[in-house]
Amino acid sequence: MNAMFRPLLSDLHDQQRHVESFKAGMRRFASGVALVTSAEDSVRAGLIATAVSSVSTSPPTLLVCVNKNSSAHGAIDRSGILCVNLLSAEDVDLVQVFSQTERRAERFASGDWRTLATGAPSLHSALVSFDCEVVERLSYGTHTIFLGAVKEVHSPEKYIDPLLYLDSAFRRVEKVDD
Ligand SMILES: Cc1cc2nc3c(=O)[nH]c(=O)nc-3n(C[C@H](O)[C@H](O)[C@H](O)COP(=O)(O)O)c2cc1C
């Protein structure tokens, strides 16, 4: 091998190792699973996202990181509306439907969907649905971070078992104290 290329290849190798250790670290981050929806001219779009967080309570604001290549990205960006539906463990089957591109046509075929004040679809069986208006967009690498001002919160009174994602697997919550 030409000595001139060695440092470049080793840099690349180091970068790949760095990315892999980042991914391995993030697999240890347990999170809820959100089905994020939007609608543009009454055409509904959605994706599964775990990169969701609260930003502030005053005003109530959350963020969602959306890959620019996902079909829902354009709908959220152009319509300026999104709804974060936290999935229950019973709705685990929706994860494949809303994350696999080849199942896009099935996306709103099952489930009890309602239209919220912003026009975004909410899943009636969700733990909670946050109906949001997009107030900021930050482009960073492959993703856009959308800040959503929460307009309405819909959640049923009864306890619903949440769906969790940890170590590339879907799980239920187990209590560790009494
Ligand atoms: C557990 C899980 C978490 C995901 N989290 C995110 C996320 O936070 N942001 C994102 O853009 N895509 C995320 N994805 C990927 C998208 O759900 C998926 O790539 C996208 O919906 C493909 O959409 P399209 O077929 O409409 O382009 C996640 C997928 C899974 C299975």
The ligand as a Tripos MOL2 file, in Angstrom:
@<TRIPOS>MOLECULE
LIG
   31    33     1     0     0
SMALL
NO_CHARGES

@<TRIPOS>ATOM
      1 C1        -37.0900    2.0830   16.9260 C.3       1 LIG1
      2 C2        -36.9520    3.0620   15.7940 C.ar      1 LIG1
      3 C3        -36.6450    4.3810   16.0750 C.ar      1 LIG1
      4 C4        -36.5010    5.3210   15.0430 C.ar      1 LIG1
      5 N1        -36.2480    6.6250   15.3510 N.ar      1 LIG1
      6 C5        -36.1750    7.5360   14.3670 C.ar      1 LIG1
      7 C6        -36.0150    8.9160   14.6640 C.ar      1 LIG1
      8 O1        -35.9490    9.3290   15.8220 O.2       1 LIG1
      9 N2        -35.9630    9.7880   13.6110 N.ar      1 LIG1
     10 C7        -36.0360    9.3640   12.3090 C.ar      1 LIG1
     11 O2        -35.9790   10.2050   11.4130 O.2       1 LIG1
     12 N3        -36.2100    8.0700   11.9910 N.ar      1 LIG1
     13 C8        -36.2970    7.1560   12.9860 C.ar      1 LIG1
     14 N4        -36.5050    5.8390   12.6900 N.ar      1 LIG1
     15 C9        -36.5920    5.4360   11.2920 C.3       1 LIG1
     16 C10       -37.9340    5.7880   10.6750 C.3       1 LIG1
     17 O3        -39.0380    5.3100   11.4070 O.3       1 LIG1
     18 C11       -37.9970    5.1940    9.2470 C.3       1 LIG1
     19 O4        -36.7670    5.1900    8.6580 O.3       1 LIG1
     20 C12       -38.8220    6.0300    8.3710 C.3       1 LIG1
     21 O5        -40.1100    6.0810    8.8560 O.3       1 LIG1
     22 C13       -38.8330    5.4810    6.9510 C.3       1 LIG1
     23 O6        -39.8410    6.2280    6.3680 O.3       1 LIG1
     24 P1        -40.2550    6.3090    4.8590 P.3       1 LIG1
     25 O7        -40.3990    4.9220    4.3950 O.co2     1 LIG1
     26 O8        -41.5510    7.0130    4.9590 O.co2     1 LIG1
     27 O9        -39.2260    7.1020    4.1710 O.co2     1 LIG1
     28 C14       -36.6630    4.8980   13.7020 C.ar      1 LIG1
     29 C15       -36.9880    3.5600   13.4130 C.ar      1 LIG1
     30 C16       -37.1410    2.6550   14.4540 C.ar      1 LIG1
     31 C17       -37.5280    1.2250   14.1360 C.3       1 LIG1
@<TRIPOS>BOND
     1     1     2 1
     2     2     3 ar
     3     2    30 ar
     4     3     4 ar
     5     4     5 ar
     6     4    28 ar
     7     5     6 ar
     8     6     7 ar
     9     6    13 1
    10     7     8 2
    11     7     9 ar
    12     9    10 ar
    13    10    11 2
    14    10    12 ar
    15    12    13 ar
    16    13    14 ar
    17    14    15 1
    18    14    28 ar
    19    15    16 1
    20    16    17 1
    21    16    18 1
    22    18    19 1
    23    18    20 1
    24    20    21 1
    25    20    22 1
    26    22    23 1
    27    23    24 1
    28    24    25 2
    29    24    26 1
    30    24    27 1
    31    28    29 ar
    32    29    30 ar
    33    30    31 1
@<TRIPOS>SUBSTRUCTURE
     1 LIG1         1 GROUP 0 **** ****
